[in-house]
Amino acid sequence: MSADLSHRPTGAVRPVDGRRGTVVVTTVASDSHTWNLVFLQLLVEELGYEVINLGPCVPDRVLVDVCREVGPDLVAISSVNGHGHQDGQRVIGALRACAELAATPVVIGGKLGVAGQQSDAAIDELLTAGFDAVFDDASTATRAFSRFVGALPTGRRSPQRTEVVA
């Protein structure tokens, strides 16, 4: 399941033994890159989480539906094509509009704009829109992301997770 790159979970989601919880890893709908997701998946798995990797070009509706089904401990959105800032504002609105996902930590990172690193104002826009953290395309982003994930409460959402059987 953790290596699944499809847009929908294809198997059973069971309680994770010895894992800290579940993280959904995805891109925005306009981003077709996969290598960033593979790296992100491996990093999050090393941090002790089960990963559901939705792959590239994930429509907002698919992301919301999967998150409603699995109740992840974190949603990590990665962008490489430079449209992360624009698409991120749309997708966070869709996630936060669902009562079940209103308190789910959601982060975005990568190449969020086409003009290089984002300004403080642009990052504040994403935070104000509802993201819990923004990891812009900086050399320190991986360490900052790892610290953020490491500070997440463990086992907070897992008991509430819905069992999904294919």
Disulfide bonds with the S-S distance in Angstrom:
none
